[in-house]
Amino acid sequence: MQIIIKDMEEQEGKNIIRINILQVSMTLGTYLGAYIILVYLALLLTVKYAAISLLAIPLMFGIPVVAWFLIRRFRDSTKAPFFPFPVSWMLSILTFLFATVLSCMVAYLYLRYIDNGALAAGLTARMDLMMQSSQAVTATMTDPAQVEQYNKMMDMMQQTIAWYCSLPATAMTKQLIQASLMWGNIISLIIGLITAKRIKIQQ
């Protein structure tokens, strides 16, 4: 799939820029996918070492920033006179798609052949600690309605963790793919708007 961008100021099509969307998005998706794998590794370590969350959380929120940087750097490297929104949006969507394929494939291989239940055990142990600490939190509350609401929230979290930990590797990976694609579509729309370059009309 190729996109052709012409400089409207040049005559007879002398300045034509061809962009192979699939090839470019595969390359950018590989870079973004490698970064997401690093984020997954940091999040995995937080299950055992809570202090690493200080690193994992900024890395997780840095995913849109890295994606924006990759798309913008490619846009600038083409030196195109304009970079329309459909092109930047399609490039962003496909970049997230290939990044999702790469990162989720690595996540599945880890869950299927390496993890051996360590993630589920770590999440369960972490949830048990949170439930124990929640008792101390509710002891300081004086409003019964607030205590009930807090307990319901903790029970919902416990049920969600228990449900997720009961899933096999394929189902865990499926949930990860769905979440990655959903957020990828949202973020790619924003990146497409930011990185789009309009035609400059000469006065």
Buried (B, 14 or more C-beta within 10 A) or exposed (E): EEBEBBBEEEEEEEBEBEBEBEEBBBBBBBBBBBBBBBBBBBBBBBBEEEEBBEBBBEBBEBBBEBBBBBBBEBBEEBEBBBBBBEBBBBBBBBBBBBBBBBBBBBBBEBBBEEBEEBBBBBBBEBBEEBBEEBEEEBEEBEEEEEBEEBBEEBEEBBEEBEEBBEBEBEEBBBEBBEEBBEBBEEBBBBBBEBBBBEEEEEE
